[in-house]
Each structure stands twice: as structure tokens, then as C-alpha cells.
Amino acid sequence: MTPTQVVELCRLWMDEPDTTFITDAQLEVLLDQSYLEYRGLTLNTDATPYQLSTTITVNGSAFNLATTATGAGILLGASAVATKLSRILDIVELQSGSVVRRFTPVTTIEFLQTQPDSFAWMDTSIVFNQTLAGTFTMYYVGVPNITWTGGSPSAFIDDTDEMHEMIAILAYQRYAVRDGAGNVQLDKLLARRWDQFQMWLKNRVRDKSNFVQRSLTLRYS
């Protein structure tokens, strides 16, 4: 689905002929929050639909993402590019396209002292357990930047098209908080689509659900 189609589906369910009751600006906020929730649900199972990569050149034991540009630009703070950093998935050293070193994410500075080749995301900086000099590859998830309404909506959401209806359902639920009335049929639809969503995520790649890999994700908050 496109952003415009998601908006049309929302308005169909809302069935509000008075567009001043829920304006485009208000619907934009509802859809932004609903899409963040939808992405979060997806990321809890599979980060690949939203995975990005960039390079970081480190000279020392820390890299400040708010003041130092990555290969994709500055990713945090007021000077960040459009796709701000949301989650760090992995940091590796590549040689001829092959991983020769992978840095293990830890949650505190204290763990850096006991875990070799590790890093922690502290405030706006990536802090390593050692002094480094070189360029490394960071895999990450960015904050979405989609325009849903207005005269120039975005043309693309993401590649999880089969489940985009859930974005509209989640947005309607937020609208219902203001409207003060529930929708039993839509709740049933959400329950059914949620079950389908979980199964779809597990089976996007055949046999992927049978492969278990230990990993940690750091999330900026």
C-alpha cells in the first residue's frame, strides 16, 4: 500500500464526513505514531526490512553520532540527516567484503572492561572498549520520515506491503480514543491480522524461524 491508500482506508473506517473533526494534520500524527508501533512490532521479530548500513571512521575510543558524520551523515542531534538513528544492529570490521571482527554490544561502561571487542551506546556516542583507528561498518535502523497526507504525500512506505493494513487499523484505534466509541469488528480484524502478521514475519524467508542466532540490539532512548 502507499501512504495515500493507508489514509483512504483510515478515513473509510472513521466514516467522518466532517473533515474538521479529524484534520489531515491530526491524521498525520496518528499515522506517524501507528507506523512507529508497527515498525516496532516488526523489529521485535525481524530487523531486515528496515536495516541500513553506513561507515564510521573511529580515531580513539568513542564516536559521537551527534557531532561526527558517518558515511550517511550525522545521525543524531539537531544536525541529524532525515533518517535519524533509532537502533544499532551491528558494528563490524570488513576486509574485502568479509567480516574479520564483530563488536559485541553491551549495556554499560562497566561491561566494556570485561568484554573484548565490545561497544556501548551512551547518550549520543558509541564507546568502545579500546582505542581504535580505522573505518568500520555499522548496521542500523533509522527513524521513518513519511508524509501521509497533504498535497505531496510520500510514494513509498516500506517493503512489508502485505501487512500495511495494520498501520491503518492501529491509527483507527488511536482515533477511537478521541471518538469515544469502540469498533468490535475492527478489533476482530486486528486480532486476525495480528496472528497473520506473526506468521508472516516468521516465514518471510523459508526456514528462517528454525535458525537461531544470539544477538543484542541497542536502542536509543
Secondary structure, DSSP 4 states (H G I P E B T S, - for coil): --HHHHHHHHHHHHT-S-TTTS-HHHHHHHHHHHHHHHHHHHHTT--GGGEEEEEEEEEEEEEETTTS-BTTB--SSTT--SS-EEEEEEEEEEETTEEEEEEEEESSHHHHTTSSSEEEEETTEEEEEEEEEEEEEEEEEEPP----SSSS--S---S-GGGTHHHHHHHHHHHHHHHT---HHHHHHHHHHHHHHHHHHHTSSTTGGG-------EE--
